[in-house]
Amino acid sequence: MEIGKFPPHLLQKLLSKQGVYDPSVLVGPRIGEDSAVVKLGDRLLVAKSDPITFATDDIGWYAVQVNANDVSCTGGVPRWFLATILVPESFTEDQAEAVYDQILTACNSMEITLIGGHSEVTYGLDRPIVMGTMLGEVTIDQLVTTGGAVEGDSIVITGGIAIEGAAILARENREELIAAGVTASTIDVARKFLYEPGISVVGAARAACAVPDIHSLHDPTEGGLVTGLREIAVASGMGLAVEQSSIPVFSECEEICEVLGIDPLGLLASGCLLVTLPAPQVPTLLRTLEEGGIFACEIGQVIAPEEGLIMVGYEGEVPLPEFSRDELARYISEKCT
């Protein structure tokens, strides 16, 4: 198989297999839903697990961010984190300690308690891998899912797309980008995208949940914005119409993607949040986010499922693009062959 997420047809096949039924599981494994939700008495436990495999810089800090994002997209508060740290034989004790410190620093900054995990030197690795599990809490009346979008909803996005992918490309491919004509200043700006504007959507999700009638929240990650939109559509059983010219892309991201032959619509997208809600509530949401210093804009609408997945592009109305895997995974694979 190709590097990247399991292809959708395989994932659907696996998820269709039946396991033990537990009525306390309110949200279980399904396409588009990134966190599980389990009812425990008067509280709901939110659980999320995600590894960091593409990035190497600040990998421990990174693992906390992406897992906290998905818990926040349920309307929940990330509370407890477990980390599995796998490192190659070439790693030093100082390097291992640095990864641990990154995890602890990120947890402390969000008042998340590091409660356990596992660590080992692993045979056959050429880079570190951190696998994180984030646990959080949400009340039943505050629970939001990816699959809650309804026909007529507006689609709002926060931040800019593909900042995660652009940051990794800038950090891992500086010499190649310089040789292709990208300026050092552009690369330096993109390198900092992980922190400014940042890949966390915890604050944006918290602000969005303060607005009445939020129907769906989703954090596009691997596969980029387009895959995130498709996941909302599948989870909700709806169609989508997206206006291409409204999608926010930083100029540095556009330049890096162009010289490397990468489509930003399919590139790692942590840092942007997708929200669906009734159209009359959009001004309230945009104002609330702006007051919190968060840029957001409307990019489309949820439509009837029979109308399909549409992008109103520069050349008219076309089917929404589809990426079999993330553009970063494709780029890495082709670069290595």
BAPA-247708 format. One record per residue: residue number from 0; residue in three letters; chain; x, z, y of N, C-alpha, C in turn. Coordinates in steps of 0.05 Angstrom, whole numbers. Atoms other than C-alpha are relative to their C-alpha. Last residue first. Layout:
REM BAPA-247708
NUM,ALA,A,X,Z,Y,X,Z,Y,X,Z,Y
...
END
This chain:
REM BAPA-247708
336,THR,A,-2,22,20,237,-115,133,20,-21,10
335,CYS,A,-17,-9,22,247,-49,172,4,-22,-21
334,LYS,A,-27,-5,-10,221,-76,238,19,6,-23
333,GLU,A,-12,26,-5,159,-104,204,29,2,10
332,SER,A,-3,14,25,142,-36,175,14,-27,4
331,ILE,A,-22,-12,16,156,1,239,5,-15,-26
330,TYR,A,-25,6,-14,113,-47,280,23,11,-16
329,ARG,A,-6,28,4,55,-43,231,27,-7,11
328,ALA,A,-7,3,29,57,33,230,8,-29,-6
327,LEU,A,-27,-12,3,59,33,307,9,-3,-29
326,GLU,A,-20,20,-10,0,-16,309,28,11,-2
325,ASP,A,-9,-4,-27,-42,32,267,22,-20,7
324,ARG,A,-17,-24,-2,-71,2,204,9,3,29
323,SER,A,-2,-10,28,-123,-50,184,17,25,-1
322,PHE,A,-28,-2,8,-139,-58,258,1,12,-28
321,GLU,A,-4,-19,23,-208,-83,278,29,-1,-8
320,PRO,A,-23,4,18,-227,-116,344,1,21,-22
319,LEU,A,-20,-21,-5,-298,-107,370,23,-5,-19
318,PRO,A,1,-23,17,-334,-174,360,22,21,8
317,VAL,A,-13,5,26,-333,-219,421,-4,25,-17
316,GLU,A,8,-19,20,-373,-225,486,12,-7,-27
315,GLY,A,28,-2,8,-339,-264,541,-4,21,-22
314,GLU,A,9,27,8,-267,-287,549,-29,1,-10
313,TYR,A,-6,19,-22,-243,-227,589,-9,-28,-7
312,GLY,A,-27,4,-7,-278,-182,540,4,-19,23
311,VAL,A,4,20,-22,-347,-153,528,28,-3,12
310,MET,A,-17,-4,-23,-330,-119,462,-6,-22,20
309,ILE,A,-6,22,-19,-384,-114,410,20,9,21
308,LEU,A,-21,-12,-15,-398,-73,347,12,-22,18
307,GLY,A,-28,2,8,-464,-92,316,19,14,19
306,GLU,A,-13,16,-21,-533,-106,346,31,-1,-4
305,GLU,A,2,29,6,-565,-84,280,13,-18,21
304,PRO,A,-20,9,20,-538,-14,291,-1,-30,-6
303,ALA,A,12,0,26,-576,-5,357,20,-11,-21
302,ILE,A,22,18,3,-531,8,417,-11,1,-29
301,VAL,A,8,0,28,-483,61,441,-26,-16,-3
300,GLN,A,26,-11,7,-457,42,509,-4,-1,-30
299,GLY,A,18,15,17,-392,25,543,-25,15,-6
298,ILE,A,-10,25,11,-330,44,582,-20,-16,-17
297,GLU,A,19,10,20,-350,100,629,10,-27,-9
296,CYS,A,16,23,-9,-292,133,665,-18,-8,-23
295,ALA,A,19,10,20,-251,197,662,-15,-24,11
294,PHE,A,11,26,-6,-192,229,698,-18,-9,-23
293,ILE,A,-1,19,23,-183,303,687,-13,-26,7
292,GLY,A,-24,17,-2,-164,349,745,3,-20,-23
291,GLY,A,-21,-12,16,-215,402,725,25,-16,0
290,GLU,A,-5,-26,-11,-261,383,783,22,15,-16
289,GLU,A,-16,4,-24,-254,311,759,7,27,12
288,LEU,A,-27,6,9,-280,331,690,19,-3,24
287,THR,A,-11,-24,13,-341,364,719,29,-4,-8
286,ARG,A,-5,-19,-22,-355,305,766,13,26,-12
285,LEU,A,-23,10,-15,-348,255,709,8,20,22
284,LEU,A,-24,-2,17,-395,296,665,25,-8,16
283,THR,A,-6,-29,2,-447,305,720,26,4,-16
282,PRO,A,-11,-9,-26,-445,230,737,8,30,-1
281,VAL,A,-27,10,-4,-453,213,662,12,10,27
280,GLN,A,-19,-23,-2,-514,257,651,28,-8,6
279,PRO,A,5,-16,-25,-565,202,668,20,23,3
278,ALA,A,-10,13,-24,-532,157,614,-5,17,26
277,PRO,A,20,16,-14,-546,205,557,10,-10,27
276,LEU,A,21,-17,-12,-482,228,523,-21,-17,14
275,THR,A,25,14,-4,-423,201,484,-22,19,9
274,VAL,A,24,-17,-3,-353,228,495,-24,-19,1
273,LEU,A,24,16,-1,-287,197,473,-24,19,0
272,LEU,A,23,-11,13,-224,237,489,-24,-18,4
271,CYS,A,26,8,-12,-156,209,506,-23,11,-17
270,GLY,A,-1,-4,-29,-91,245,494,-24,-11,14
269,SER,A,5,-27,-8,-80,223,422,5,3,30
268,ALA,A,14,-4,-26,-83,147,421,-6,29,6
267,LEU,A,5,-29,0,-37,118,368,-10,10,28
266,LEU,A,-24,-17,0,-39,42,380,-8,30,3
265,GLY,A,-3,-10,27,-96,-5,362,23,19,-4
264,LEU,A,27,-8,10,-123,-20,432,2,11,-28
263,PRO,A,5,-28,-6,-50,-20,457,-28,10,-10
262,ASP,A,26,-1,-14,-37,-86,420,-6,30,5
261,ILE,A,19,-20,10,37,-89,402,-25,0,17
260,GLY,A,21,14,15,84,-148,409,-21,18,-12
259,LEU,A,-3,-6,29,144,-105,427,-21,-14,-16
258,VAL,A,-26,10,9,151,-134,498,4,4,-30
257,GLU,A,-3,29,-3,76,-128,511,27,-10,-11
256,CYS,A,14,13,22,69,-58,483,4,-30,1
255,ILE,A,-13,-5,25,123,-31,528,-13,-15,-23
254,GLU,A,-25,14,0,94,-64,590,15,3,-27
253,GLU,A,4,29,2,23,-44,576,26,-14,-2
252,CYS,A,9,6,27,43,28,563,-4,-30,-4
251,GLU,A,-23,-3,17,82,31,628,-6,-6,-29
250,SER,A,-17,24,-2,23,2,665,24,2,-18
249,PHE,A,-22,-3,-19,-23,57,640,18,-24,0
248,VAL,A,-26,2,13,-85,33,604,22,3,21
247,PRO,A,-24,-8,-15,-156,53,623,26,-2,-16
246,ILE,A,-17,-17,17,-212,14,587,26,6,16
245,SER,A,3,-28,-8,-261,-13,639,19,19,-14
244,SER,A,-13,-4,-26,-238,-85,633,-2,28,10
243,GLN,A,-29,0,1,-254,-85,559,13,7,26
242,GLU,A,-9,18,-21,-328,-66,566,31,2,2
241,VAL,A,-22,-11,-16,-351,-35,501,9,-21,20
240,ALA,A,-8,21,-18,-417,-46,464,20,11,20
239,LEU,A,-13,-6,-25,-428,-2,403,5,-25,16
238,GLY,A,-17,21,-10,-472,-1,342,12,9,26
237,MET,A,8,14,-25,-499,61,308,18,-24,5
236,GLY,A,18,21,9,-498,97,240,-10,-17,23
235,SER,A,26,-3,-13,-469,159,274,-20,-21,-10
234,ALA,A,11,-27,3,-408,167,230,-28,4,10
233,VAL,A,5,-4,28,-396,92,225,-13,28,-4
232,ALA,A,22,18,9,-404,80,300,-7,6,-29
231,ILE,A,25,-10,-11,-362,140,319,-23,-16,-10
230,GLU,A,7,-25,15,-308,118,270,-25,13,11
229,ARG,A,12,7,25,-309,48,300,-8,24,-16
228,LEU,A,27,10,-6,-297,76,369,-14,-7,-26
227,GLY,A,16,-23,-8,-237,116,343,-29,-8,6
226,THR,A,6,-13,25,-210,53,308,-17,25,5
225,VAL,A,20,16,15,-215,15,373,-8,14,-26
224,LEU,A,27,-2,-11,-181,70,412,-21,-14,-16
223,GLY,A,6,4,-28,-120,74,368,-29,2,8
222,GLY,A,18,23,-1,-111,65,293,-9,-5,28
221,GLU,A,-12,23,14,-82,135,286,-20,-23,-2
220,THR,A,-28,-4,6,-111,180,339,11,-24,-13
219,PRO,A,-13,23,14,-178,174,374,29,6,-5
218,ASP,A,-27,2,-9,-206,244,390,14,-23,-14
217,HIS,A,-19,10,20,-281,244,383,27,-4,13
216,LEU,A,-27,-1,-10,-339,280,416,19,-11,-21
215,SER,A,-23,5,17,-412,265,406,26,3,15
214,HIS,A,9,7,27,-481,283,433,24,-3,-19
213,ILE,A,-22,15,12,-465,321,497,-7,-6,-29
212,ASP,A,7,24,15,-534,341,520,24,-17,-8
211,PRO,A,22,2,19,-516,392,574,-1,-27,-14
210,VAL,A,21,18,-10,-446,392,606,-23,-2,-21
209,ALA,A,15,-15,-20,-402,452,591,-23,-16,11
208,CYS,A,20,-16,14,-380,417,527,-16,18,19
207,ALA,A,23,17,8,-345,365,569,-22,17,-12
206,ALA,A,15,7,-24,-301,418,602,-24,-17,-7
205,ARG,A,13,-24,-10,-280,447,535,-17,-6,25
204,ALA,A,22,-5,18,-266,377,507,-15,25,9
203,ALA,A,21,19,-6,-224,360,568,-24,5,-18
202,GLY,A,13,-6,-25,-184,424,562,-23,-19,7
201,VAL,A,15,-26,3,-170,415,488,-15,6,26
200,VAL,A,27,4,-11,-153,341,497,-16,26,-1
199,SER,A,21,-20,6,-78,350,488,-26,-8,13
198,ILE,A,17,9,23,-34,288,487,-22,20,-7
197,GLY,A,1,-18,24,-4,299,556,-19,-10,-21
196,PRO,A,23,-18,-2,-13,268,626,-4,18,-24
195,GLU,A,12,8,-26,45,285,629,-9,-29,-2
194,TYR,A,5,-24,-16,67,323,567,-14,-6,26
193,LEU,A,9,-22,18,68,271,511,-8,25,16
192,PHE,A,29,1,4,70,218,566,-10,22,-18
191,LYS,A,12,-25,-9,141,241,584,-31,0,-4
190,ARG,A,-10,-22,17,175,186,544,-14,26,6
189,ALA,A,15,1,25,131,135,580,9,23,-19
188,VAL,A,28,-9,-5,159,156,648,-16,1,-26
187,ASP,A,0,-29,-5,230,152,622,-27,11,6
186,ILE,A,-3,-14,25,218,83,592,-1,30,4
185,THR,A,25,3,15,190,56,657,2,15,-27
184,SER,A,20,-18,-13,249,85,696,-26,-2,-15
183,ALA,A,-4,-28,9,299,54,647,-21,19,12
182,THR,A,-18,-17,-16,270,-14,660,2,28,-11
181,VAL,A,15,-22,-10,241,-57,604,19,18,16
180,GLY,A,5,3,-29,281,-122,598,-17,23,12
179,ALA,A,23,18,-4,280,-132,522,-8,-3,30
178,ALA,A,-9,27,6,350,-102,516,-22,-21,5
177,ILE,A,-18,8,-22,325,-39,551,9,-29,-4
176,LEU,A,17,6,-24,267,-36,502,17,-8,24
175,GLU,A,14,25,4,313,-42,442,-17,-8,24
174,GLU,A,-19,22,-2,360,11,468,-14,-27,-3
173,ARG,A,-10,4,-27,303,60,481,18,-25,3
172,ASN,A,-10,27,-2,268,52,415,11,-7,27
171,GLU,A,-14,8,24,251,122,388,13,-28,3
170,ARG,A,-19,-20,9,231,158,452,18,-11,-23
169,ALA,A,-20,-4,-20,197,99,486,22,19,-9
168,LEU,A,-16,25,-2,160,79,423,23,3,20
167,ILE,A,-17,2,24,138,151,412,18,-24,1
166,ALA,A,-21,-21,-2,113,157,483,19,-1,-23
165,ALA,A,-19,9,-20,76,91,480,23,20,2
164,GLY,A,-17,21,11,42,112,416,21,-10,18
163,GLU,A,-16,-11,23,18,177,445,18,-21,-11
162,ILE,A,-23,-14,-11,-2,145,511,17,12,-21
161,ALA,A,-26,6,12,-44,94,473,23,15,12
160,ILE,A,-3,4,28,-106,99,518,30,-4,-7
159,GLY,A,-6,28,5,-111,131,586,6,-3,-30
158,GLY,A,-28,8,1,-144,196,606,4,-29,-4
157,THR,A,-18,-15,-19,-216,212,589,28,-10,-3
156,ILE,A,-27,-6,10,-266,163,559,16,15,21
155,VAL,A,-19,-7,-21,-341,159,569,27,6,-13
154,ILE,A,-26,-8,11,-390,123,524,19,4,23
153,SER,A,-23,12,-13,-462,121,549,25,10,-14
152,ASP,A,-22,-17,-12,-516,139,500,20,-18,15
151,GLY,A,4,-4,-29,-574,90,492,21,18,13
150,GLU,A,4,25,-15,-577,95,416,-6,6,29
149,VAL,A,27,12,4,-552,162,391,-2,-25,18
148,ALA,A,8,20,-20,-483,191,380,-27,-12,-6
147,GLY,A,24,-7,-15,-480,254,337,-10,-20,20
146,GLY,A,23,16,8,-433,228,283,-26,7,15
145,THR,A,-5,28,-6,-369,252,316,-26,-16,-4
144,THR,A,-13,15,21,-396,323,314,5,-28,10
143,VAL,A,2,28,-6,-414,377,365,15,-15,-23
142,LEU,A,-13,19,18,-428,450,348,-6,-29,9
141,GLN,A,-21,14,-15,-447,493,409,13,-22,-17
140,ASP,A,12,14,-22,-514,519,382,20,-16,17
139,ILE,A,17,22,9,-483,535,315,-12,-15,23
138,THR,A,27,-10,6,-427,577,346,-18,-24,-7
137,VAL,A,20,11,-18,-356,552,341,-27,12,-8
136,GLU,A,28,-10,1,-293,581,311,-18,-15,19
135,GLY,A,12,-8,-25,-223,555,296,-29,10,-5
134,LEU,A,26,-13,4,-174,541,240,-11,9,27
133,MET,A,11,-16,-22,-116,493,247,-27,10,-8
132,THR,A,28,-6,4,-76,467,188,-9,19,22
131,GLY,A,13,-23,-12,-10,434,201,-29,3,-8
130,MET,A,28,2,6,37,390,162,-14,25,10
129,VAL,A,15,-25,-4,106,382,192,-29,-6,-6
128,ILE,A,29,3,0,152,328,166,-12,27,4
127,PRO,A,18,-23,5,227,325,180,-30,-9,0
126,ARG,A,9,-11,-25,266,260,171,-18,24,-5
125,ASP,A,-20,8,-20,304,224,116,-7,10,28
124,LEU,A,9,5,-28,267,258,60,23,-9,17
123,GLY,A,10,27,-4,285,249,-14,-9,-6,29
122,TYR,A,-16,23,10,292,321,-35,-13,-26,8
121,THR,A,14,17,20,257,373,7,17,-24,-7
120,VAL,A,-17,24,-1,287,433,44,-9,-18,-23
119,GLU,A,-19,6,21,229,482,48,17,-24,7
118,SER,A,-23,15,-10,178,517,91,19,-5,-23
117,HIS,A,-21,4,20,108,542,79,23,-15,12
116,GLY,A,-7,28,7,47,565,118,21,0,-21
115,GLY,A,-14,5,26,27,628,154,7,-29,-4
114,ILE,A,7,-20,21,-15,661,209,13,-6,-27
113,LEU,A,-13,13,23,9,629,274,-2,20,-23
112,THR,A,-17,-17,16,-41,657,324,11,-16,-24
111,ILE,A,5,5,29,-67,610,377,19,17,-16
110,GLU,A,10,-26,11,-67,634,450,-10,-4,-29
109,MET,A,30,3,3,-59,562,474,-13,24,-12
108,SER,A,11,11,-25,12,570,502,-30,-3,-1
107,ASN,A,1,-20,-21,30,617,445,-13,-11,25
106,CYS,A,21,-19,7,13,565,393,-3,21,22
105,ALA,A,25,14,-4,56,512,427,-24,18,-6
104,THR,A,4,4,-29,115,559,434,-27,-13,5
103,LEU,A,7,-25,-12,109,581,361,-6,-2,30
102,ILE,A,26,-8,10,108,511,334,-10,25,14
101,GLN,A,19,18,-12,167,490,377,-29,7,-7
100,ASP,A,4,-9,-28,204,553,356,-19,-19,15
99,TYR,A,17,-24,0,194,534,283,-6,9,28
98,VAL,A,27,9,7,222,464,295,-19,23,0
97,ALA,A,11,14,-23,282,493,332,-29,-9,-6
96,GLU,A,10,-20,-18,295,542,275,-13,-12,25
95,ALA,A,24,-12,12,300,485,226,-12,21,19
94,GLN,A,21,20,-3,349,449,272,-26,11,-11
93,ASP,A,8,1,-29,391,512,278,-22,-20,5
92,GLU,A,17,-23,-5,391,521,202,-9,0,29
91,THR,A,-14,-26,-3,419,451,195,-20,23,5
90,PHE,A,7,-18,-22,382,391,168,17,25,0
89,SER,A,-20,2,-21,419,341,123,-6,19,23
88,GLU,A,-23,-16,7,379,363,62,21,0,23
87,PRO,A,-20,13,18,316,336,94,24,18,-5
86,VAL,A,-23,12,-14,261,381,124,20,-12,-21
85,LEU,A,-17,13,20,191,400,102,23,-14,15
84,ILE,A,-23,14,-12,153,449,147,18,-10,-23
83,THR,A,-18,7,21,83,470,126,23,-17,11
82,ALA,A,-18,22,-2,47,503,184,17,-2,-26
81,LEU,A,-19,-2,22,-14,548,187,17,-26,0
80,PHE,A,-15,23,9,-51,558,252,18,6,-23
79,TRP,A,-21,-7,19,-106,605,276,13,-25,-11
78,ARG,A,-8,-28,0,-153,605,337,25,6,-18
77,PRO,A,-21,-3,20,-175,535,359,12,28,1
76,VAL,A,-24,-11,-12,-240,542,399,21,3,-22
75,GLY,A,-12,-25,9,-298,499,377,25,8,15
74,GLY,A,10,-20,-18,-340,445,410,12,27,-5
73,THR,A,25,-10,12,-327,403,348,-15,18,20
72,CYS,A,20,21,-1,-276,362,388,-26,7,-16
71,SER,A,14,-1,-26,-237,426,401,-22,-21,1
70,VAL,A,17,-24,0,-219,431,327,-17,0,25
69,ASP,A,23,6,18,-194,359,329,-19,24,-2
68,ASN,A,18,21,-11,-150,371,390,-25,-3,-17
67,ALA,A,17,-14,-20,-120,436,362,-20,-20,12
66,ASN,A,19,-15,16,-94,396,302,-19,15,18
65,VAL,A,20,19,12,-62,344,347,-20,15,-16
64,GLN,A,17,14,-19,-29,396,393,-22,-17,-15
63,VAL,A,20,-19,-11,-2,443,339,-20,-15,18
62,ALA,A,19,-7,22,33,387,302,-22,18,9
61,TYR,A,18,22,4,65,360,366,-22,7,-20
60,TRP,A,19,-1,-23,98,426,383,-22,-20,-4
59,GLY,A,16,-24,4,130,425,314,-21,4,21
58,ILE,A,20,4,21,151,352,319,-17,25,-5
57,ASP,A,20,-20,-5,186,361,386,-22,0,-21
56,ASP,A,-5,-17,-22,223,295,374,-24,20,3
55,THR,A,-20,-20,8,211,268,304,7,19,23
54,ALA,A,-17,-12,-21,147,228,311,21,18,-13
53,PHE,A,-13,21,-16,116,183,258,21,11,19
52,THR,A,-18,17,16,100,234,203,15,-21,16
51,ILE,A,-15,16,-20,63,292,236,21,-15,-16
50,PRO,A,-29,-1,0,12,320,186,11,-17,23
49,ASP,A,-12,26,-8,-61,337,197,30,2,0
48,SER,A,-27,3,11,-108,391,171,11,-27,7
47,LYS,A,-12,26,-4,-171,416,207,29,-1,-11
46,ALA,A,-26,3,13,-218,474,194,10,-29,2
45,VAL,A,-9,28,-2,-276,499,236,28,-2,-11
44,LEU,A,-29,4,2,-308,565,215,5,-30,1
43,LEU,A,-8,24,15,-380,574,239,31,-1,1
42,ARG,A,-21,17,-13,-404,643,259,5,-24,-18
41,ASP,A,10,9,-25,-467,684,244,20,-18,15
40,GLY,A,16,-19,-14,-450,691,171,-11,-12,25
39,LEU,A,-8,-27,10,-395,643,152,-16,21,15
38,LYS,A,16,-23,-11,-421,572,159,9,25,-14
37,VAL,A,11,-16,21,-366,520,144,-15,24,13
36,VAL,A,14,-22,-13,-346,462,189,-14,16,-22
35,ALA,A,21,-12,17,-294,411,167,-12,24,14
34,SER,A,-2,-28,6,-255,373,220,-23,8,-19
33,ASP,A,-27,-9,3,-239,300,231,4,29,-8
32,GLU,A,0,-29,-5,-308,270,221,27,11,-7
31,GLY,A,6,-6,-28,-303,195,228,0,29,7
30,ILE,A,-15,17,-19,-307,178,154,-10,7,29
29,ARG,A,14,25,-5,-334,237,114,15,-16,22
28,PRO,A,-16,24,-3,-306,301,84,-17,-25,3
27,GLY,A,-21,4,21,-351,360,98,15,-26,4
26,VAL,A,-14,26,-4,-392,384,158,22,-2,-21
25,LEU,A,18,15,-17,-443,440,145,11,-28,6
24,VAL,A,-16,21,-13,-408,469,85,-19,-17,16
23,SER,A,-11,-11,-25,-449,533,71,18,-20,14
22,PRO,A,18,3,-23,-492,493,22,11,12,26
21,ASP,A,2,-26,-12,-434,487,-27,-16,-2,25
20,TYR,A,17,-2,-24,-434,428,-74,-2,29,9
19,VAL,A,17,-24,1,-374,421,-121,-17,1,26
18,GLY,A,-13,-24,7,-346,350,-118,-20,23,-2
17,GLN,A,14,-25,-4,-377,281,-117,17,24,-10
16,LYS,A,-1,-15,25,-336,218,-108,-11,28,5
15,SER,A,25,3,14,-360,179,-47,-1,16,-27
14,LEU,A,19,-20,-10,-301,205,-7,-28,-1,-13
13,LEU,A,-8,-27,7,-252,168,-51,-21,21,9
12,LYS,A,2,-2,29,-288,101,-46,6,29,-9
11,GLN,A,29,-2,6,-298,109,29,-4,4,-30
10,LEU,A,9,-27,-9,-223,123,37,-29,4,-7
9,LEU,A,-10,-20,19,-206,62,-5,-10,28,7
8,HIS,A,15,4,25,-252,16,36,9,20,-21
7,PRO,A,27,-11,1,-226,46,101,-15,-3,-26
6,PRO,A,19,19,-11,-152,33,86,-29,10,-3
5,PHE,A,13,15,22,-112,96,73,-19,-20,13
4,LYS,A,24,-12,12,-77,115,138,-9,-17,-24
3,GLY,A,22,-7,-17,-9,85,152,-23,14,-15
2,ILE,A,-4,-26,-14,47,49,116,-24,5,18
1,GLU,A,-14,1,-26,20,-9,73,2,28,12
0,MET,A,17,0,-24,0,0,0,18,0,25
END
